[in-house]
Structures are given as C-alpha cells and as structure tokens.
C-alpha cells in the first residue's frame, strides 16, 4: 500500500507541473556573456591585468603604463614605448606614448584584448605597433 501511495504522489506531482500552454517565463534575459577578469597577453605569452610594463613585440615594449580605462570594449593607457627601432633617440627612457587595446574577446568568463595600437605625438612609431594582433587563447 505504501508503494502505491508513493507512486500516486509522484504521478500527481509530475502532472501538476504540466500547466496548459506550457511554461511561461517572464523578466529580462540573463546577459549573453559572463563578466570576469580581462587580460592582455604580452609578447612572451604572459596573461596580465593592467600591466605597467610589458613586451608588445620581440623588439618593442611599454613601460610605466597608467591605465585610464580597462575591462571594457577598449583599454587605454599612457606610458613610454621603447625598442631597438628608436635607438639612440629614445635612450633608456622611451618615448611618451598612448596604447589602445581593442577587440575584447571573451572565453568562459574571461576576457582578452585581441589588438593594440601605440601612438606618440611628436615621435615616429614603428609601423608594427599600429593595429597589431595580440595572442588570445584558442576557442
């Protein structure tokens, strides 16, 4: 008798869930992409958050970067750019420069910037520092 009562109860509970017309869902949809940390992958493969110093290419780096923005569709920072291409003019310090990271790509709650551009007023910047790809994890 107890087994029959449990079976009837389970049957009653499962049929009660099937309301006529199906299930109705209301309210805003959840965000399509989860928020989480955002990184830039430096030339040698290190994933960094708001780095003050990092390599852009084999021959160029940014130093002393202060980020005005980070984590959105683009990140913008100012610091100094240097590399073998600017010697001897940039000496040990580098040229004042702005770096812009774009192409925010998200993978499993983590974001990575996919492109960068470096600009400097009054100084010629190497062509391979303009609209260049950054490493991002494979999908």
C-alpha positions as CSV (number, residue, x, y, z in Angstrom):
1,X,0.0,0.0,0.0
2,X,2.8,2.4,0.9
3,X,4.5,1.8,-2.5
4,X,1.2,2.6,-4.3
5,X,0.7,5.8,-2.3
6,X,4.3,7.0,-3.2
7,X,3.7,6.2,-6.9
8,X,0.4,8.1,-6.9
9,X,2.0,11.1,-5.1
10,X,4.9,11.1,-7.7
11,X,2.4,10.9,-10.5
12,X,0.3,13.8,-9.1
13,X,3.4,16.0,-8.6
14,X,4.7,15.4,-12.2
15,X,1.3,16.1,-13.8
16,X,0.8,19.2,-11.8
17,X,3.9,20.7,-13.4
18,X,2.5,20.4,-16.9
19,X,0.3,23.5,-17.0
20,X,-1.9,24.0,-20.1
21,X,0.1,26.1,-22.6
22,X,3.5,25.2,-21.3
23,X,5.8,27.0,-19.0
24,X,5.7,30.8,-19.0
25,X,8.9,32.7,-18.3
26,X,8.9,36.5,-17.6
27,X,11.5,39.1,-17.0
28,X,14.8,40.2,-18.7
29,X,17.0,37.6,-20.2
30,X,20.3,36.9,-18.5
31,X,23.4,38.6,-20.0
32,X,24.7,36.7,-23.0
33,X,28.3,36.9,-21.8
34,X,29.5,36.5,-18.3
35,X,31.7,39.2,-16.8
36,X,35.0,38.3,-15.4
37,X,38.7,39.3,-15.4
38,X,40.2,40.8,-18.6
39,X,43.8,40.2,-19.7
40,X,46.3,41.2,-22.3
41,X,48.7,38.5,-23.4
42,X,52.2,40.0,-23.6
43,X,54.6,39.1,-26.4
44,X,56.2,36.2,-24.4
45,X,52.8,34.7,-23.5
46,X,52.1,36.1,-20.0
47,X,48.5,36.9,-19.4
48,X,48.5,40.2,-17.5
49,X,45.9,42.5,-15.9
50,X,46.6,46.3,-16.1
51,X,50.3,45.7,-16.6
52,X,52.6,48.7,-16.0
53,X,55.4,47.1,-18.0
54,X,55.1,44.5,-20.8
55,X,56.5,43.4,-24.2
56,X,54.5,44.2,-27.3
57,X,56.8,42.5,-29.8
58,X,60.2,41.0,-29.9
59,X,61.7,44.5,-30.3
60,X,59.2,46.8,-28.5
61,X,57.8,47.3,-25.0
62,X,55.6,49.6,-23.0
63,X,56.8,50.8,-19.6
64,X,55.3,52.8,-16.8
65,X,51.7,52.4,-18.2
66,X,48.9,54.1,-16.3
67,X,45.5,52.8,-17.4
68,X,42.7,55.3,-17.8
69,X,40.3,52.5,-18.7
70,X,40.4,48.7,-18.5
71,X,37.9,45.9,-18.9
72,X,35.5,47.5,-21.5
73,X,35.5,47.1,-25.2
74,X,38.8,49.0,-25.3
75,X,41.5,49.8,-22.7
76,X,43.6,53.0,-22.9
77,X,46.8,53.7,-21.1
78,X,49.7,56.1,-21.2
79,X,53.4,55.4,-20.6
80,X,56.6,55.1,-22.6
81,X,57.3,53.0,-25.7
82,X,60.8,51.9,-26.5
83,X,62.5,49.4,-28.7
84,X,65.5,48.8,-30.9
85,X,63.8,50.8,-33.7
86,X,64.1,54.1,-31.7
87,X,67.8,53.8,-30.6
88,X,69.7,56.0,-30.0
89,X,66.9,58.7,-29.9
90,X,64.8,57.1,-27.2
91,X,67.7,56.3,-24.9
92,X,66.9,54.4,-21.8
93,X,63.6,56.0,-21.1
94,X,61.5,55.6,-24.3
95,X,59.0,58.0,-25.9
96,X,55.8,59.2,-24.3
97,X,53.0,57.1,-25.8
98,X,49.4,56.0,-25.6
99,X,48.4,52.4,-26.0
100,X,44.9,51.4,-27.0
101,X,43.8,47.7,-26.7
102,X,40.7,46.7,-28.6
103,X,38.9,43.6,-29.8
104,X,37.8,42.3,-26.4
105,X,37.1,38.6,-26.8
106,X,35.5,36.5,-24.1
107,X,36.2,32.9,-23.3
108,X,34.5,31.1,-20.4
109,X,34.0,34.2,-18.2
110,X,37.5,35.6,-19.0
111,X,38.2,38.4,-21.5
112,X,41.3,39.0,-23.7
113,X,42.2,42.0,-25.8
114,X,42.9,40.9,-29.4
115,X,44.6,44.0,-30.9
116,X,46.7,47.0,-29.9
117,X,47.8,50.4,-31.3
118,X,50.5,52.6,-30.0
119,X,50.6,56.4,-30.8
120,X,53.0,59.1,-29.7
121,X,52.7,62.8,-30.6
122,X,55.9,64.2,-32.0
123,X,57.6,60.8,-32.4
124,X,57.7,58.4,-35.3
125,X,56.4,55.0,-34.1
126,X,57.4,51.7,-35.7
127,X,54.7,50.5,-38.2
128,X,54.4,47.1,-36.5
129,X,53.0,48.9,-33.4
130,X,49.8,50.1,-35.2
131,X,46.7,47.9,-35.3
132,X,48.5,44.7,-34.5
133,X,47.2,41.3,-33.3
134,X,47.7,40.1,-29.8
135,X,47.6,36.5,-28.7
136,X,44.3,35.1,-27.4
137,X,43.5,31.6,-26.3
138,X,42.1,29.3,-28.9
139,X,38.4,28.7,-28.8
